Structures are given as C-alpha cells and as structure tokens.
Amino acid sequence: MNTHIPTPDALLHAWIDDELEPRHEPQFFALLATDSDLRDRLRQLRSVRDEARRFGAAAAPPEAATAALFARLGFEEKEQRRSAVILPLFARAWSPLASAAAAAAITAMLFLGLQNTDV
C-alpha cells in the first residue's frame, strides 16, 4: 500500500491541473479550510490559469488563416475528412439499403394484401 502523503503544494497543483485523486480531496479541502496561505496561493494560481486561458483564446489565429495553412501543407480540415469517409460509404451502401427497403415494402404490401382478401 502506498502511504505517501502529498505536500500541500502538490495537492494544490494537482487540483489546479484537474489531476487531484479523489482519495486526496478530503485532505486538500481540510487544508484549504485551515490554511489561509494555501487559499491565497490557490487564488493566485487560479488567476494565472484563467489569464493564460484568456490569452490562449485571444492569441489563436483566425480560422481562415488556419484553413489556408493546412490546405497549403496538403492537410484537409476535419469536416472535409469526415465527409470524404462518409460519402464513399454511403455511395457503396445506398443500393443495398434501397433494395432492402423496397423488399420490405413489397413484402408488407403482399402480406397486408393477402390478409384482406377473402379466400
């Protein structure tokens, strides 16, 4: 059995990174309840994380530029790749599917038609 007890800083960073193990949550929240310095560090780290996320979203290149770059490099966008896979599958499958649907409709018409006739 692993008896390693993480330090308060390790717990803090694991929580910020969404990697805190459930078995360590009670220990972490108990420390937060009693340690004002840990709460202050948590506020600072959350502020840094949130700012980094905002910066990352603001620094993302325009979608058109990304698409042009990938096209120039010979890569397709995900939507184009998905349709490139789905359309050939549909092209190969529509005939058997249409035949099966027609056979089911004809069978149903014959079955229902035979039930209504008085013999």
Secondary structure, DSSP 8 states (H G I E B T S, - for coil): -------HHHHHHHHHTT---GGGHHHHHHHHHH-HHHHHHHHHHHHHHHHHHHHHHHTS--HHHHHHHHHHTT---HHHHHHHHHHHHHHHHHHHHHHHHHHHHHHHHHHHHHHHS--
